[in-house]
Amino acid sequence: MNANPHSTKASRWSWAAVTAVIMTLLAIYPVLHLRSLRGKDWNGSFAYLQGDELIYAAYVNSLRTGRPRCNNPYTGEQDRPGARLGESAYSIQIVPAYSIALIARVFRLSTSAAFAVLMIFVALSTSLILFWLILSITGDARLAAAGVLFVLCLGSVPTLWGLLQILRGLPADFSHLRFLRRYAPSAAFPFFFAFCALVWQVVTTSSRRRSYIFSLMAGAVFVILVFSYFYSWTAALAWVICLALLWVLAKPNEWRHNLKLFGVIAVFVVAALLPYAWLLTKRARNQIEVTMLARTHAPDLVRVPQLVSFVLLALLIVLNRKGLFSFREKASLFATSFVVLPFVLFNQQIVTGLSLQPTHYEVFGANYCVLLAVVLIAGILWSNLTGPKKIIFNFGLILIAGLSVAWGTFEVARSTEKFTPAFITRDEATPAARRLAELREDSSNGSAPLVILATDPVVADYLPTIAPQALLWAPHMYGFAGTTPSEDRRRLLSFLYYSGIRFAGMTAQQFEKLDPQRKYYFSSLLGRNRIDRSQSNTWTPVTATEFENAQRAYSDFMSVFDREMASRPILSYVLMSDDQPVDLANLDRWYERDKGERIGKYVLYRVSLRPRLVAREWKSLSVPDSVFFVTPW
């Protein structure tokens, strides 16, 4: 399709500027809200809106402060001569982390500030690149502008996340605009659409020389995707394969030339995947369990984006028979490639036998692709409208754009409201985190890292984004290399023991009565993500035996806890909030605390392991359980 000749280049890109500003305002609203809410008490923290953002920020901070590529910011472990730390998803997907860390170091930004800059960059670049892609295919600037808002604001709609909770009368599960989860998939997200846009130029540019140049550029972008985010590069690879097959089948007379163009891209694919595969062979032992890799050949046919694609595909077949849509046209083939993509993403395991948390395709990839397909199909069907029909079409675009922005605003506001308590908690803990950063140990002498017991898991997850010390336990500790499932479980048990938390006679019914924090603790005892059916298509319900075994394991752990267990690892600090006081009687059996340093509403204790004889005497004391433990209901 050709651009409207009456539309100048400047006027077309003015529409792009409008959409970019709108998306940027939606993106930064949570940061502005937190800043306004805290007023003069704001301590400079960033508005993390999705749980995994903290683990990415912790890794960036470790690189920013000079740690090697392979390190675990939660345990303090890192690559050393003669003691190599295995690879993890974070050390392999290094392009975003190193880019952010480099910018932070050059401009002397905190990790929080660097993430705020990244948020603005992703919102702007994604809007502009997606606009370019839609405009290149449809030639309609107004459609491209409305399409950008439609795709980016409605990402949760094809998954029904949030909507289903509302219909069921439950609290809505909104997590801001999902593509903005920093830095994965956000840093890779604009590159995915850039890859698609470049491939479009490859197959439509009349100049062979330019086609090969665009092929080289697309290949280079794919290399960036490979070392940025697994679900982005695998989606890009699956998509370009779908497009190549459609192109060869629909245009058999051009198959030799088409294969040459796709072959150039394939060279880059192989060049990127060879070192990637080599790094995978160096993975830490825990990474298979962390990634929840499932071995199955079972089809996965009930993902909502896939159901949307099925409806779209059926519609296109009907329209093709009526002569309103042709699978021979380049724009039609391009739109169709996005329609068939979800079938490949959710069912590739039929061939490979491997399935890796397909829900990530559902919320970070396939959902946006089916929305893009809708936009492209609309552009193809109504590209030649004139007169009153064109006016009605443009009015419809304005309406759709307005509804998209309204939904995006609603979702952003709801998610910001949902995470505001965590915002405040982390911002209030920031001075204590900075104090710990001032107390950093000299990590160059090879000594064991100092370890913090942060009694609030929200704070525990947040501290490594600022402070260099290790944590006894944190919710996202298990994601890095060096923390095996058994080590993660042992640290969690120690955390619960020191924090005075006890579970008795746990059943499925009693589990549902727990408050969210203690429910998270016990679900972690059951197994990471064990109760989350969305993470795997081989999920089975938790059995009564599993509840009993988790309860028994914790009871047995408490009954045999001794000084040796208290010294693995040896604690150096305890950080506790006035808002969430914890009975530290169990901790005091094994550690001596100083009077504590007050930092805002937090108290930072320096602790030291008691001498063996004193610890034995403490253990021999007969103290009622009520002193040491707090029941969760």
Phi, psi and omega in degrees: 000150181252150179293154178299121183294338180275356181257115180285161180299319180296317181292324178297315183282347172293327175295322179297320181297320180298313181294323180296320178295316180299312181294326178292320178296319177296322182293317187269357181307313181301321179295315179295322180297314180297316179300316180292319182295320183277336178058226182289349179273358182297133183255010175091012181285161181263149182276079176291127188248346179227135191309319184288348179299329182293321181291325175293319179295322179298319180292317178301317180297324179295321177289321180299327182266010170098009178283157182289169183302316178268102177206160177242102184294347181270329179255348182084358179288149178199164178302129174223154177304125180083354179218076183283140176262134184296165178285153174225175177301329183284322181281339178274315181273072195265345186302308180296316184298312181291325179297314180293317181297321180295315178299318180298320181288319181296316184262008177055049178262150170287166177298321178300315180295321180296323179290327176294318177297318180299320180301315180293316180299315183294317180299315180293309186293319179297317180299314183290318181291318179295322176300314179301317180298310182293318179297319181298325184274318186263335183072011183244109183294322180294318177296320180297318180295312178296324180296320177301312180294321179298313183289312188280329181275336186253022183302330181278343186294313180293352176260342185064012174294135182091307180295317180297322179296320179296315181296331180271001181076021181256162175300132184294136179264083178250137180233061180057207174270115194299328181293347181268010177297116187265134001257004176237122011266005193304314183295328180273341189301310178296331179290329177299312180288330175296320177300314179297317181295320180292321178296322176300318178296324179301314188270353182242342181291131183287331180280123180296322179299314179294325178299317180290325177296315178295327176297317178296318179295317178298319178298319179296320178295322179297321178301318177299318180298319183302320182260025177241310184200125185304312186287339176281315183286325178291324176294318179297318179294314179298320181294314184291329175293315177302314181295317181298317179295316178298320183293315181293319181291320185277337182230067185297335180290341183249016191296325181294314180295319180297318180294326177296317181294314178291334178294324177301315178297321181298326177300316178294322178301311180295317181299327180279321187283338178296305177294329177298314179297322178297318178296325178298328179291344181261011183298150175293157186299331186278352190289333176295315179292321182297315183280352178057044178293124181249140177259110183201150174248008184288136177291155179236098192248004187246012176291135187300315178302327179291323176294321176298318179297322179298317178296316180297317181296318177298320178297317181295323178296317178296314180296324178295320180293331179272000178080013180266348183213130183241124178287358177272342182281145183297314180298322180294318178297320181296314178297319181296327180299325178285333178290318184277345183305313182303326179299322179287314184299319185270353183228012178298336181294342176301325180266311186281334183077010182233134177228128185235095176041067184298345178299336178293325173293327184293320186255346183240359185214290185301324180298317180288327180292320180291326175294319176297320178300319178300316181297314182294320178297319177299318179296323180290317185289326187242028183287333187257017180291146177220166174064218183301324180296322178293323178296317178296318179299315179295323176296319177298322178297318179298317180297314180296318178298317179296317179294324179296313179296321178298316178294317178300320178296316178300314183294317179296317180295317181294316180292324177296317177298319181298320186262004180302315178303320178291322175307308185297316180301313182292321180294321178292332179276350184300316177301322178293322178296320178293325176296320177294324177297326177292333183266016185305143177275165177278102185284354184278349184271003176079004180285160179296142181292147174291145189239137181249137165260105175261114189287344176260119182298331177297317179290320180301318178293330187276326188307316182295348175286350180229309187270148184270348184291161178277165178247146171298312178203146174211152184306327184256012181300323188293344186288339185267164176295149177098342180252096179288162177305321180291323178292318178299317180295317180296319179293321177297316179299318178296318178301313180295320180296311180296328183276359176072031181257135180226141174242133181228131175058043185289131173231174179299321180292316179292327178300318181293339181275350182291153172289160187306321183293311181289332174296321178295318179303310185289325177297328177291327175294326177292330183138138183304126179062018182297327183267359183264101183289342184287343186280343184212143176270012173245019184294142173232151181300150177290132183267163177299325179297322179295318176299315181296318181294320178296317178297315182295321180299319180290318179298316179296321180299315180296324185287336183250005183300131181220185185295324178298319178292327179291341182264007180238090355271168176281128180280149176241330182222153169230129179242123184222146182260150174296329182288334181230069179295142182236139175284108183266025182301318179296320178297318184292345175292334187240343183230149171262135179250145172278187183288344177093149177249120181278129178228097186065233179266009180252153175239126179255115179260139167265131184234155176220145182294132181293151174303154187303317183294317181296318180298321179295322179292320177299318183294330183282347180295142177265107182235132180301149178303328184297338178285323189265336191234150177241120178286149188274006177216000000 
